[in-house]
Amino acid sequence: MKSYRKELWFQTERRRQMVRITSDLEDCIRESGIKEGLLLCNSMHITSSVFINDNESGLHRDLERWMERLAPEHPHSQYEHNRGEDNADAHLKRTLVGREVVVAVTEGKMDLGPWEEVFYGEFDGKRRKRVLVKLVGE
């Protein structure tokens, strides 16, 4: 069995942003040479996420509004965490969306369903953060 590890780095322009990373992961599969196995991709920061969904801008705006209703950024004073910080909402949004995805790899390609894409979700951006890609298989 082989294993492969790579860190991807992102710095978003906005505090909250969704970045399609499907092609980055496809590049990792090619680099790894793994044809059959599993791909794990996870955010290594507590205020960002990796998730799978449709690459449709209306859906992205819907997801943003949904998260903002459940964990609004303002007022900052509503959160106990925000004593000297202002990102409690980002921690909660990460909990809502999740930390990682695991995707089967078959014949050197991710087993994604129709319309499925992998995204890096940033909830407290404008600074460098990393995502771990780990592949195991043959």
N, C-alpha and C positions, 0 to 999 in steps of 0.2 A: 504494500500500500504506500502511496506517495502522499505527501502533504505540501501545501503551498500557503504562504502568508504574505500579505501585502497591506500596507496602510495607504489609504487615500485621504488626501487633505482637501478641505473646503473652507473658503471664506466668503460668506454671502454678502451681498450689498445691502440687504434689508434685515431687520430684526427677525422677521418670520419669512421663510422662503422654502419652496420645495424644488429640489434639484433632481432631475432624472439621471440615474446612475446605471441604468441597464447596460449601456454600451461599455462603461468602465468595467463592469463585472464580466461581460463577454470577453473583454481584453484579458482579464485575469485568468479566465478559463483557458484561453489560447496559450498564454504565457506558462501556465502550470503544466500543460500537456495532459491533464486529467480528462479522460473521456467518460468515465462512469464513477459517480460519487455524489458528494454533498458539498454545497457551498453555504457557508455561514457568513452573513454580513451584518455587522452591528456597529452602532455608534459607540464611541468611546468617551462620550460626554453626556452628562446627566440632563442637558437641556436640548438635546437633539435626538433624532430617531431615524430608523430605516424601516420602510414599509413597502407593501405592494398594493398598487391600485391602478386605475385607468389614467392614462395621460391625456386628460381632458380638462381644459382650463375652467369650465363651469364647475366641474366637480371639485377642482382645487379651491375655487372660491367658496363653494359650499362647505368643504372641510374646514377651511379657515374660519368661516362664520360660526360653524358648529363648535369648534374648539374655543373660540373667543366667547361664546355664550356659556360654555361649561367652566372655563378658566380665564376670565377676562383679565387683561393686563392692568387696567385701571379701575379703581384707584389702587395704587401700590400699597396704601395703608391697610387694605382689607386682609393682607396676609401677614401672619406672624413671622414668616421667613424673611420678609422684607424689612429687616432692621439693619440699615446700611447697604442693602441690596435692592434690586428692583426686578428680579427675575423669577419670583415664585410661580407665576403663571406658566413660565417655560418649563419648569420642573413638572407641573401638573399636566401640561400638554404632552410632554414626553411619556408620562405614565398612561395617558389615554391612547396614544398611537402605538407605543411599544418600542422596545429597544432594538430588535433584530428581526431578520428573516432567515429562514433556512430553505434552500431550493435544491431539488434533485437535479443532478447533471446526467444527461443521457446522450451518448454519441457526441460528447463535447459541447452540448448546448443546454442551457437552463430549461427545465420543464416548467414553462410558464403557460398559463391558459391564454385564450384569446383576449387581447386588449390589456393583459397584465404587464406592468412595468415596475421597476424597482426605483424607489425614490429615497433621497436623503432629505429629511424634514428638519429644518432649522427653526428653533423657537426663541433663540436669544443670540442672534448672529452678529455679524460685522467683526468677527475675530476668527482666527484659524482654529479649526477643529478636525479631528480625524475619525475615520471609519476603518474598521478592521475587516479584511476579507480573508477567510480561511477556507481552503478547499482540501478535502481528503477523498481519496479514491485511487483508481487505477487508470 
